[in-house]
Amino acid sequence: MKTGRTLLLTLPLLFALSACNKPPEPTLGSNNKDSLNDALDRRPNEQARDAVESTGDALKEAGGEIKDAVKDASK
């Protein structure tokens, strides 16, 4: 009876530990390739992509400033 309980308690633990064992993610993927090409300015349409990225950064910054202004005005 005691071995049955022990077995019932160890089997779920064993399955949980085996489920946590994931294979390693690949180190060279398309995202890393894009990052490398971005750093070396070798992406297709580099000027347009840089303009879009800088516009997005400016919008995020402006959104943060608007958020701060609204918080200050509501106090």
Secondary structure, DSSP 8 states (H G I E B T S, - for coil): -HHHHHHHHHHHHHHHHHHT------SS-HHHHHHHHHHTT-STTHHHHHHHHHHHHHHHHHHHHHHHHHHHHH-
